[in-house]
Amino acid sequence: MTTLARKAVDWLDERVGIREAFRENATEYRVPRNINVFYSLGTVLLVLFGLQFLTGILLLAHYVPHPDQAFDSVKRIVNEVPYGWLARNLHAVGSNLAIVVLLLHMLSVIFMGSYKKPRELTWLSGFILFNLGLALCLTGYLLPWSQLSFWATTVSTEAAGSVPVIGEYLVRIARGAPTVGGATLGRFFALHVVVLPLGLLAIIGAHLMLVRRIGISRPPFGKPGEVVKKGVHEDHPDGIPFFPNYVAEEIAVVSFVLAGLFAIAVFSPEVFIPADALEPADPFNTPAHIKPEWYFLWAYQTLKIMPTEFIGLAVQGAFMTFLALLPFVDRKAERHPFRRPLFLSLFVGIIALFIGISVWGHYS
Ligand code: HEM
């Protein structure tokens, strides 16, 4: 450390005790010795959301939230603004990757039973984060004001109309007018750049506070280490130091994901930016095949195959409620998936069902 840096650290140490805080939370803080790669997915999410904030701010410097100018402003960002194409591609591809990692983080937490007591609140805060993530994608999708944005939003907001009695009212609230237009763009923009990111930041704070306070769960696989309870905190006295050992492992996983993100954003952004996204919105020309993004295909197809759209919405609502309440439904202490046959069958069955319905939705 240079003399100047040491002086700065000394100055801070005398005032806020940063050396002690670093010891307590990094070098002397231990994570389970049998920790596995899936425990890094939370950190990967933190980095991905950080990057979304950064690229989002860069886009915001040139984007214009008006139906007459939105599409052209995005075109200008991509074609004229220096490195604008990179910010735009990273933001669009990053949002898809964040949903992939959100799903993997959630599935690994389910598979290893980490949602169980005492982590019910960590799970619930995660469940809210999952919904905020989806809402960010839904609202962001409209902003480029392309054919795809316009018609996908028309279809998704229409679904709310099938709720009995208040359906019409809900559609009106979502769109701000009877049809998707400038008012919809205004409210989706406000949600996407202010309301939802603030909500996400607040809940991420609560989620991390809970993870730190309770301690990382001991994985149900591998050679188990010791767990000592100190109040509500689970200590791992024979575990590996968080810093530098575990941080080095996390850096490796994060680098691997970032390399994949940059490779897709630079070489194959069309995987996540299809042809309809390159046409400006035309309210008088409905495209032949309008499909939502891959992560909403299951919801789209459920609405199509149920006798009425309302039954479809009710089934989706029931599933999401079940997911939110999972730790309160599944209360046995056993966490090893192979010693929970009913759980394992449901886990595999539900994933297969979701993939099947989504593929069906894609090709229908
Ligand atoms: C913005 C989204 C999210 C971020 C940034 C995030 C971040 C993290 C981090 C850093 C950890 C600690 C390390 C790890 O186990 O990965 C963690 C743990 C956890 N997360 Fe998340 N998470 C997010 C979303 C979710 C979601 C969607 C769920 C489930 C619905 C969830 C449930 C949990 C649980 C139960 C733990 C405790 C795991 C354990 O101690 O074994 N999280 N999260």
Boltz pocket constraint, residues with backbone or C-beta under 6 A from the ligand:
constraints:
  - pocket:
      binder: B
      contacts: [[A, 38], [A, 39], [A, 40], [A, 41], [A, 42], [A, 43], [A, 45], [A, 46], [A, 49], [A, 102], [A, 105], [A, 106], [A, 109], [A, 114], [A, 115], [A, 119], [A, 122], [A, 123], [A, 125], [A, 126], [A, 127], [A, 128], [A, 129], [A, 130], [A, 204], [A, 207], [A, 211], [A, 215], [A, 216], [A, 217], [A, 218]]
      max_distance: 6.0
